[in-house]
Amino acid sequence: MGLVAPGSPARGMATDRRAGRTPDWLIIAALVLAEITSAFEVSMIFAAMPRFVRVFGDPLAAGWILTGCLLVSSVAAALCARLGDLYGRRRVLLLVLAACAVGSFVSAVSTSLAGVVVGTAIQGLSGTILPLCLGLASERLPKGKVPLAVGIIVGAVMAGGGGGLLLGGWLVDRFDWHAIFLASGSFAIVGMLAIALCIRPMPMLRALAERMDVWRGILFAPGIVLLMYAIGQTRSWGLSDPRTLWMLAAGMALLGYWAWHQWRQANPLIQVRLFAVPQIAAAYLCMGFLGLGAFQFGYVLSLFMQQPIEYGGLGLSATKTGLVLGPVLWAGILGGPASGKISARFGAGRAAFVGCALLVVGWGLLLFARGNLTHVALAALFLGPGLPIAYAALPTLIIQYAPPERVSEAVGLNSVVRSIFQAMGASMVAFLVTSDLVTVPGQVQQYSSPRAFDWTLLYVAGSCALAMLVVVALRRPQTVAGIVAAPET
């Protein structure tokens, strides 16, 4: 299978056939409404986690409400996105939104922990909404408008995450935890209606005439689940625990065999040869470094801002912390579209560099000048737009160089990379902030020392710098080589 270069006749003719049927702004608005479902699903669960712990008693058991959702999300991001490429992105997106609505209402009517876990696991399918929406943007919009559309959609993701935390907290406090699932189910139905009414059906991008080894093609799913579960359990089990080591080894073995098998197939379920395209590989690697550090933004800053002043923090309450961080999260509304404009004019690689550079400056300021709220607010001016600019630029880069019939799959793999590295980053940050603790005199309460925060901020800033170096090192060739055909078997 060859790779269609940006601006090639094949991509241009497809755009010409699509243009003019539905106003572009209406298509973008429908995709944003659908993506809000994804943004709100997980963030509202985050907001309600303390209530779940109190209601169901066992923190470890209640944690499966979130863990199940995230595990399904990480697998669905690639698998359902690939199904969208094969069977039609609009069709699969409608099915995913319907499943999210069903999962939400299952959770809403459940009175047991098991029922809520099942419901939120079904809601985890929302992880594929973003790659399907970005694939539809590439499929239905003129080439020149795709970067801006991607920026707007990703900006909605960032803003929706902050909005979901606020709305979820308000619903739990004002009503009950069941209310967050009624709200998320309602959002899913609104998204379904928007997609059904504003985006017209069209033929599938490719037929399923070629033979495909589906069963070995989906081996990546259990491999990713084993890896993410083992990484998540390192905080309680420890890295040297035999259970952790066996799960990591089994997950890596499954992924290794899966990648070897898919590489040899003429028509693989998941095209691992996308990793051989320099621009796509650079986007994945850059997203991995951002997942390790920049996506730990809320965790690191919330912990630092709520730590008592006498132990190196700012001594803010949880409410005041939310008021400070809220505008930063909402900066995605501006950062996403700004990324699209930069990508359209100067290229997605340049936009990714700008975003990563802003992140390096912001985290650097926190490392060297975090003594008061003014310094933190100054750093936030760089961190707020930096993450959404970089986050939106990377899918734009992938869309430019991925084959049209595999756009959603390629973007879905980007989401899988982010999920895995974000889980690794969370474990690393948890280790660093607890590496040097200070005990309160006369109490059992412990806080992270300033030295622990120094190492944590240095780690996050360093990961952002590595992401920036990946973009700098990327050399854009004049022509993009095709994906090498699989060897004859």
N, C-alpha and C positions, 0 to 999 in steps of 0.2 A: 504494500500500500504506500503510495507516495504522499509527500507532504505538500500542501498547497501554500505557496508563499504569499505574503501580503501583497495585495494589488494584482494578483494573477487573474487571468480571464475567467477561470472557473468561479472564483469567489465573486468577482464583479458581476457576472451574468446572473448568479443567484440573487444578488442584491437587487438587480434591476427587476427581476420577476416579483420580488416581494414588495418593492416600494409602491407607495400610493394607495394601498388597500385600506389601511387604517392610519389615522393621524399618529405620527411618531410619539407625540406627547401622551396620547392615550395609552399606547403600548407601554411606555415607561411607567406611567401612573399605575397601570394594572400590575406590572412586575413589582413595583415598590409595595403595593398593598399585599401581594402574595408573600414577599420577603419579610414584611413586618411579622407575619405569623412565625417565621423561623426565629426572628430576633426576640420575640416576646415569650416563646415557648420555654426556653431554657432560663432566661433571666428572671421570669416570675417564679420558677421553681427555686432558683437561688434565693430569692427574697423570702420565700416561705419555709426554707430549711429549718430555721430555729423553731418554728411552730410545729413542724413535723416531728422534730426530736422530742418536744414536750408532749405531743399527743400520743406518739407510739412508744415513747419511753427509751428505746434502745438506739443510741446514736449511730452505731455501726449498721444496724438493720435499716434505719431510716435513710442512711446514706445511699442505699440501693435505689431510692427514688431518683436521685440525680445520676448515680453511676450507670444504671440501666439505660437511661436516656442518652447519656454521652457515648456509651459503647455502641448502641444502635446507630447513633448519629455518625460516628466515625466510619462505620462500615457502609451505611447507606449512601454517604457522600459520593463514593465512587461507583457502587453497584447500581443504584437507582439512576444516577446520572448516565451511566452507560446504557441502561434500558431506555432512557429518554432519547439517546442518540439513535438507538435501533428502532424503537416503536413510535417515536414522535414525542418531542419534549412537552408540548402542550398536553397531550394525553396523559403522560406519566405525571406531570405536575398536578393535574386535576386529581388523579388517583392519590397522590401523596397528600395533598391538602385534605381530601376526604378522609384518609386514614388518620391524619392529625386531629381532625374534628372528632372522629370516633374515639381515638385514644384519650382526648381531653374529656369527653363525656363519660368514658369508662372511669377515669380518675375522679370525676366530679361526683358520681353516684356511689363510689366505693366507700365502705366503712372500715375496711381492713387494709393493713399495710400491703399485703400481697396484691390486692386489687389496684391500689395506687401504683405499685411498681409495674404491673402489667400495662396499665394505661400510659404511664410516662415512657415506658419502653416503646410503645407504639408511637408516641409523640416524637421519639427520637428520629423518626423518618424525616422530620423537618430539616435535618442536616443536609438533605439533598436539594432543598428548595433553592439555595443560592446558586449552585452550579447549573440547575435547570433554568433559572431566570437569566443567568448570564448567557447560557446557550441560546435561549430565545431572543435575547437582545442582539446577539451576533447574527441570528438567523433571520430576524424580521426587520432590522433597521439598516439604513444605508451605512456603508463602511465608515464614513466620516463622523457619524453620530454615535458609533458604538463606544468609544472611550468615555464620552460624557455620560452616556447611559450607564455604563459600568460604574463610574464614579458616583452617580446618584444612587444606584441600587446599593452599593457598598456603604455609602454614607448613611442610608436608611438602616443598614444593619447595625452600624455603630451607634446611631442615635436611638434606635429601637432597643438596644441593650440597656442603655441608661433609662429610657422610658419604661421598660419592662420592670426594672428594679423598683422604680418609684411607684408604678401602678400596682405591682404585686404586693409591695409593702403596705400600701394604702388599703387594698382589698382585704388582706389578711387582718389588718387592724380594725377595719370598719365592719367587716362581715365575718368571714371564716375562710379557712384554707380551700374549701370547695370552690369559692368564688373565683380563684385564679384559673381554675380549669374551665369554668363556664366562660370566662373571658377569652381564654386562648382558643376554645372551640368556636366561639363567635368570630374571632379574627380569621380562623381558618375558613369558615363559611363565606365571609366577606371576600377573602382572597380567591376562593373558588368562583364566586360570581363575577369578580373582576376579570379573571382569566377567561372564563367561558364567554363573557359578553364582549370583551375588548380585543381578544386575540383569536383570529379565525383558524379553523383547522387547515392543515396542508399535508401533502403526501409525506411519507417517511423519507428521510434523507438517504437511506440505503435499504436494500432488501436483505432478507435472511436466507438467501439461496445457498451461501457457502456454509459448509459444515463447521460447527463450532463446538469445542470441547468445554461445555458449560461447567461440568462438575469439578474438573480440576481448575477451571478458570476462577471459581469462587473460593478456592483455598485461601486466598488472601484474607477473607473475612474472619475465620477462626484464628489465623495468625495475628491479625491486628488486635482482636479481642484479647488474646493471651498476653500480648505485649502491653497493651494499655492497662489491663487489670493488674499485671505484675508490677508495672511502674506505679500505679496508684496505691498498691499495697506496701510499697517499700517504706512508707512512713510508720506503719504498724508492725510489719514483719521484719524490716531491715533488708538491706541489699544482699547480705550473706546468707539469709535464710534459705534452706533447700527448696522450699516452695517457690520463692521468688526466682531462684536460679533455674529450676526446672521449667517454670512457665516462660521465662525469657528465652531459654534454649529451644523449647518446643515452638514458640512463636517465630523465632528467627529461622528455625529449620523449615517450618511450613512456608514462610515467605520466600526463603531461598529457593525451595523446590518450585513454588508457584512462579517466581520470576524466571527461572530457568526454562520451565515448561512453556510459559507464555511467549518468551523470546523466540522459541523454535517454531511457533505456530504461524501459519500463513494468515489465519483469520482469528487472532486471539480475542478472548472476551474483554480483557484489559490490555491495552497496547503499552507494554513496558518500554517499547522502543521510543516512546515519547521522551524518556529520560536521556536519550542519546542526542536530542536536539539541544544545542547549546543554550538557546534563549529560554526554553522551557525548563531545562535542568537548573539554570541559574535562578529562575523564578522559584522553583521548589526549594533550592538550597537557601535562598534569601528568606523565604517564608519559614523555613525550619529555624533559622537563627532568630527571627522575630518571635516565633513561638516559644523559644527557650527564654527570651528575656522580655521583650516589649509587651507581650500579652499578659505578663504578670503584673501589669501596671496597677490594677485595682487592689490586688492583694498586698503588694509591697507598700503602696502609699497609705492604704487604710490602716495597716499595722503601725506604720511610722507616725501618722498624724494622731492616732488615738493613744500612743504611748505617753506616759506622764512626762512633763517637762524635765523633771529632775533626773530622768533616765534617758535623756537625749531626744525625746519626741516633742510633739507640739501640744499634747494634752487636750485635744479636742474631743467632744462627744461624738457618738456615732451619727447623730443628726447633723451636726456641723460638718463632719467629714463628708457626709453625703452632699451637703450644700456646696462644699468646695469642689468635690470631684464631679458633681453632676454636670456643670457647664463644660468641663473637659470632655466628658463622654459625648455630650451633645455637639461638640465641635465637629463630629463626623458629618453633620449636615452640610457644613461648608468644606471640610477637608476632602470628602469624596468627590463632589463636583469639581473642586480645584484640581484634584488629581487628574480627572478626565480632561480638563482643559489643557493641562501641561502635557499629558500624553498625546492629545490630538495635535498639538503644535510642535512639541519637541521630541516626542517619543516616550513610550512607557518606561524605558530604561532610565531616562532622565527624571521622570516623575518618581520612580522608585528611589533614585539617589537623593532627591530632595527630601522625601519622607524620612529616609534613614538618617540623613544628615541632621534633620530637626530632632529626631529621637536621640542621637548621640549628644547634641548640644543640651537638650533638656535633662537627660540623665546625668550628664557631666556637671551641670549646674547643681543638681541635687546632691551629687557626691561631694562637691567642694564648697557649696554654700547653701546649706539647708537649715540654717540656724533659726529662722523665723518664718512666719506664714507668708511674708512678702517674697522671700526667696523661693518658696515652694510655688507661689502663684506665678512668679516669673518663669520658672521651669515649666509650669503647666502651659504657658503660652506656646512653648515649642512642642511639648508632648501631645497637646490636644489635637492639632492638625497633623502632626507627624505620622501617627499611626494610621489614620484613615487614608492619608495620601499614599503611603507605601502599600497598605492593604488593598487599595483599589488598583494601583498600578500593576501589581503582579498578575492578577487575572487578565488584565488588558494585554499584557505581554504574552501570556499563554494563548489567548484568543487569536492574536495576530499570527502565531506560528503553528498552531494546532490544525490538523486537517478538519475541514468544516463538519464532517460526519462524526468527529470525536471531540468536539469542543466541550460539551458538558462533562464528558468523561475526564478530559484533561484538567478542567477546573475542579472537578470532584476530587481528583488525586491531590490537587493542591490543598483542598480542605482536609484530606486524610493526613497529609504531611503536617499541617498546622496542628491537628488534634494530637498526634503522637508527640511532637516536639513540645507542645504546650503542656502535656502531662509530664514530660521529662523536666521541663522548666519549673513546673510547680513543685516537684519533688526536690529539685536543686535549691530553689529559693527557701523552701521549708527547712532544708538542712542548714543553709547559711544563716538564716535569721535565728536559729536555735543553737548555732555553733558556739556562742559565747553568751551565757545568761547571767543576769544580775538578780540576786534574791533580795526582796524587800525585807529590811530588818524587822524581826519579830513576826513575820508572816511567811506563808508558803508560796505567795505569789512571786513569779519570776518574769523578768522582762529582758528583751534582747538588748545587749550592750551597744554603745555607739560603734564599737569595732565590728560587731556583727552586721550592723547596717552598712558600714563602709564596704565590707566584703560583698554584701548583697548588691549594693548599688554599682560597685565596680563590675560585678558579674553581669548585671543587666546592661550597663553601658557598653561593656566589651562585646556582648552578643550583638547589640545594635551596630557597633563598629564593624564586626565581621560581616553582617548583612550588607552594610554599605560597601565594604571591600569587594564582595561578590559582584555587586552591580558595577563597580569601577573596573573590575577585571574582565567583565564581559566584553568580548569583541564581536561587533555585529558584522557578519560577512555581507558581501554584496548580494549573494544568492544563498538561499537556504537549501541545503542538501536534503534529498528525500530520505525517508526512513528506509534503511536497507531491508530488502526482502528477506523473509525467513528462509533458512536453508531447506533444501529439499530433504524430505524424510522418506 
